[in-house]
Amino acid sequence: MIKVRKISKEEFYLNPSLIEIIEKTPDTMITLINKKKYIVSDTIGELLEKITEYYKVVGLTSPQITFHSYDFEEGDDTPFRLIEP
């Protein structure tokens, strides 16, 4: 489980295996595979770091993380590289 923060600063834990989509709309919105949505204050980069760390800790290979450059604002210092489709 990864810890995420709602806009209200309330923290909760989420199973990253249930995440289908993470969007910036302009807030960060997480959509689960059951279509339930959460708006969180964490950035996409922070979430991707937490998800990657989660998979390392549990000893699994994280799923392929791909994104398009429009997912991030210019100057966003995410540690993840762009993978062109």
N, C-alpha and C positions, 0 to 999 in steps of 0.2 A: 504494500500500500504506500501511496505517496501523500504527503501532507500538502493541501492546497488551501488558499484563503479566498473566501467570498469577498465581494466588494465591501460588505459590512465588517470586514476584518475577522469574521468568525472562521475558525479553522476546522477542516474536516479531512478525512482520509478517503482516498479514491483508489480503486483497483485499476492500474494502468492497462491491464489486459482488456478492460471493457471500453476503452476509449476508441471511438471511431474517427472523430474529427476534432481538431483544435483550430479555431478561427479567431481572427482579430477583426472585430466588427463595430466600433473601434476597441471595445473591451474584449478581453480574451474569453471566448466561449468554448466550452468543452461539450461535445455531443457524444453520448455513450451509444453502444450498439443497440440498446433498447429505446433509443431516440430521446432519452431524458437529457436535458441541457442544464449546464451550470455556467454562470458568469462569474469569473474569478479575477482577482487582482494580480495574480502571477502573470508574468509575460510568457509568450510562447517559448522563448529561449530558456527561461527558468524551468518551465514544465518539461521541455525536452531533456534538460540536464537531469531532473529528478527521475524521469522515466528511464533514461539510460543507466543512472546509478542504481535504480531499483533492479533492473535486469542483471546488472553485475553482481549485486548482493545475493540475489536468489540463484545465481549460477546459470542463467539462461542467456541466450543471445537475443539482444533486443531486435525488434522488427526493423526492417529498413525504414529509416526516417527520410522522407523526401519532402521538399517544399519548393515553392516558386518564389522568386525574388519579391513579388508583390505581397508576400506574407509578412514581411518585415519592413519597417521604416528605414530610411537611409540613416546610417550611423548606429543602428542597432548592433551591438557587439556580441552577437550570438556566436558560440564556439562551433556551431555546426556549419558544414560547407554546403554549398548549393549543388544539387545534383540535377542536371538538366534532364527533362523527360525525353 
